[in-house]
């Protein structure tokens, strides 16, 4: 009886040891298999982007910004119909005159490229500048001197000295004769001076084209020698009772100045 019990206990012990070994082997196999598997993947989540502040684009430069060509001095003879002392009829004064001392600097009124310079019997020493998209030109006449920087083809920034005040040509004293033109047509410079125009549509072409029917009789401080002989001939005719007969407008030729 005792031997049978011992035999049973021995078999039970053998089974228990085999069971434990099997469990251990199974766990080791599972662990090894788990280690060989790739790590679990997680769904990619894009980080939230911070809102970007809007950046204002720089404003484009104005199409035409016109400054005073002789700062500190006023226009003393405006654009419009005018009769000089030696003229019989009025004519269109196609720019403005700015009186200033001889040698005072004359500045480029706007950024542009010199397209013409020279010496005329009427305008004297002159410089002409074209101004990009605006389709405008500025003209500076009766200069006493033209600066070396004002060569044809040279770019001149606004405010660059292009010459000096003088009385070259047919001039009634030291001053600058200043014009603004579009496609060769004279415009009133006072519609542009000290103003900026953002687009071509802003340019005051219509207003600057207006010419008053009034003929202004100019007063001058100096009569050019070439014109003195004309003074007596240019005395205005008079009608009955000594009244001045109405003048008839005659437009000047392109190369006529004062």
C-alpha positions in Angstrom: 0.0 0.0 0.0 2.7 2.4 0.9 4.7 1.6 -2.2 1.6 2.3 -4.4 1.2 5.7 -2.7 4.8 6.5 -3.3 4.6 5.6 -6.9 1.5 7.8 -7.4 3.2 10.7 -5.7 6.3 10.3 -7.8 4.2 10.4 -11.0 2.4 13.5 -9.8 5.7 15.2 -9.0 7.0 14.3 -12.5 3.8 15.8 -14.1 4.1 19.0 -12.0 7.7 19.5 -13.0 6.9 19.0 -16.7 4.0 21.4 -16.4 6.1 24.1 -14.9 8.7 23.7 -17.5 6.1 23.8 -20.3 4.7 27.0 -18.9 8.1 28.6 -18.7 8.9 27.5 -22.2 5.7 29.0 -23.5 6.3 32.3 -21.7 9.8 32.5 -23.2 8.5 31.8 -26.7 5.8 34.5 -26.3 8.3 37.0 -25.0 10.7 36.4 -27.8 7.9 36.7 -30.4 6.7 39.9 -28.8 10.2 41.4 -28.9 10.5 40.6 -32.6 7.4 42.5 -33.5 7.6 46.2 -34.6 6.4 48.7 -32.1 2.7 49.6 -32.5 2.3 52.6 -34.8 0.3 55.7 -33.7 -1.6 57.9 -36.1 0.4 60.9 -37.1 -1.1 64.2 -35.8 0.1 67.4 -37.5 0.9 70.1 -35.0 -1.4 73.0 -35.1 0.2 76.0 -36.9 0.1 79.3 -35.2 -1.8 81.9 -37.3 0.5 84.1 -39.4 -0.1 87.8 -39.1 -0.9 89.4 -42.4 1.9 91.6 -43.8 0.9 94.6 -45.8 2.7 94.8 -49.1 4.6 98.1 -49.6 2.6 100.7 -51.5 3.9 101.3 -55.0 5.7 104.6 -55.5 3.6 107.5 -57.0 3.5 107.7 -60.8 4.6 111.3 -60.6 5.7 113.4 -57.6 6.5 117.0 -58.5 8.5 119.2 -56.2 9.6 122.9 -56.6 12.5 123.2 -59.0 13.7 126.4 -57.2 12.8 125.9 -53.5 12.1 129.1 -51.6 11.1 131.2 -54.6 7.6 131.9 -56.0 6.1 131.8 -59.5 6.0 135.4 -60.6 4.8 134.9 -64.2 2.1 132.2 -64.5 1.0 129.9 -67.3 -1.5 131.4 -69.7 -2.0 134.1 -72.3 0.5 136.9 -72.0 1.8 139.9 -73.9 5.3 141.2 -73.3 6.2 144.9 -73.8 7.7 144.3 -77.3 4.8 142.2 -78.6 1.8 143.4 -80.5 -0.5 140.5 -79.5 -0.8 138.1 -76.7 0.5 134.6 -76.9 0.5 131.5 -74.8 3.2 131.5 -72.1 3.7 127.7 -72.0 5.2 127.5 -68.6 5.9 129.5 -65.4 8.7 131.8 -64.6 10.4 131.7 -61.2 12.6 134.6 -60.5 15.7 133.9 -58.3 19.3 135.2 -57.9 21.9 134.3 -60.5 23.6 131.1 -59.6 20.8 129.7 -57.4 20.5 125.9 -57.9 17.8 124.5 -60.2 16.6 121.0 -59.1 15.0 118.2 -61.0 11.3 118.4 -60.1 10.8 114.6 -60.3 12.8 111.4 -61.0 13.6 111.0 -64.7 16.0 110.7 -67.5 17.6 113.6 -69.4 16.4 113.4 -73.0 17.6 116.8 -74.3 19.9 119.6 -73.4 21.3 122.5 -75.4 21.5 126.2 -76.1 18.7 128.1 -77.9 18.7 131.7 -79.0 15.4 132.2 -77.2 15.4 129.6 -74.4 19.1 129.9 -73.7 20.7 126.9 -72.0 18.0 124.3 -71.3 17.5 120.8 -70.0 14.5 118.4 -70.6 13.7 115.4 -68.5 11.3 112.5 -69.2 9.4 111.0 -66.3 8.6 107.3 -66.8 5.0 106.0 -66.6 3.5 109.4 -66.2 4.3 110.3 -69.9 5.4 113.7 -68.8 8.4 115.8 -69.5 9.8 118.8 -67.5 11.7 121.6 -69.2 14.2 124.1 -67.6 15.3 127.1 -69.5 17.4 130.3 -69.3 20.0 128.5 -67.2 23.2 130.2 -66.5 25.0 126.9 -66.3 24.1 123.2 -66.9 25.7 120.7 -64.4 27.9 117.9 -65.8 25.6 115.4 -64.2 22.8 116.5 -66.6 24.0 114.6 -69.6 21.6 113.1 -72.2 20.7 109.6 -71.0 21.5 110.3 -67.4 19.0 109.4 -64.6 18.4 112.3 -62.2 16.6 111.7 -59.0 14.2 114.3 -57.6 16.1 117.2 -56.1 19.3 116.6 -58.1 20.9 119.9 -59.1 20.8 120.1 -62.9 21.8 123.7 -63.4 22.0 127.2 -62.1 19.7 130.2 -62.5 20.8 132.6 -65.2 19.5 134.8 -68.0 20.7 133.1 -71.1 18.6 133.4 -74.3 15.9 136.0 -74.6 15.4 136.7 -70.9 13.9 139.6 -68.9 16.2 138.9 -65.9 17.6 136.0 -63.9 14.8 133.4 -63.6 13.9 129.8 -64.5 11.3 129.2 -67.2 9.8 125.9 -66.2 7.4 123.8 -68.3 5.5 120.5 -68.0 4.3 118.7 -71.1 2.5 115.5 -72.1 3.0 114.2 -75.7 4.3 117.7 -76.6 1.3 119.6 -75.2 2.1 122.3 -72.7 0.3 121.9 -69.3 0.0 124.4 -66.4 2.9 123.5 -64.0 1.0 124.9 -61.1 -1.4 122.0 -61.2 1.5 119.7 -60.4 3.9 121.5 -58.2 4.3 120.1 -54.7 1.8 117.3 -55.3 2.0 113.5 -55.7 -0.1 111.4 -58.1 -0.4 107.7 -57.4 -1.7 106.5 -60.8 -1.8 108.0 -64.3 -5.6 108.5 -63.8 -4.8 110.9 -60.9 -2.9 113.3 -63.1 -4.8 116.6 -63.5 -4.4 116.7 -67.3 -7.8 118.3 -68.0 -7.5 121.0 -65.4 -3.9 121.7 -66.4 -4.9 122.1 -70.1 -7.3 124.9 -69.4 -6.2 128.3 -70.7 -8.0 131.4 -69.5 -9.1 133.8 -72.3 -7.7 136.7 -70.4 -4.4 138.1 -71.8 -2.1 139.4 -69.1 0.2 142.3 -69.9 3.5 141.4 -68.4 5.7 143.8 -66.4 9.4 143.2 -66.7 12.5 144.7 -65.1 14.8 144.2 -68.0 14.3 144.6 -71.8 16.6 142.3 -73.8 18.7 144.4 -76.2 17.4 142.4 -79.2 13.9 143.5 -78.3 14.4 147.2 -77.6 14.0 148.2 -81.2 10.5 146.5 -81.1 9.3 148.5 -78.2 8.1 151.5 -80.2 6.5 149.3 -82.8 4.7 147.3 -80.2 2.8 150.2 -78.6 -0.9 149.0 -78.5 -3.2 150.5 -81.1 -6.0 152.6 -79.7 -9.6 153.1 -80.9 -11.9 156.1 -80.4 -11.6 158.0 -77.1 -8.1 156.6 -76.6 -9.4 153.1 -75.5 -7.1 150.2 -76.2 -8.3 147.9 -79.0 -8.9 144.3 -77.9 -5.8 142.2 -78.7 -6.0 139.2 -81.0 -4.4 136.0 -79.7 -1.5 134.7 -81.8 0.2 131.5 -80.5 4.0 131.6 -80.3 6.2 129.2 -82.2 7.6 126.3 -80.3 11.0 127.9 -79.8 9.8 131.2 -78.4 10.6 132.3 -74.9 10.8 135.4 -72.7 
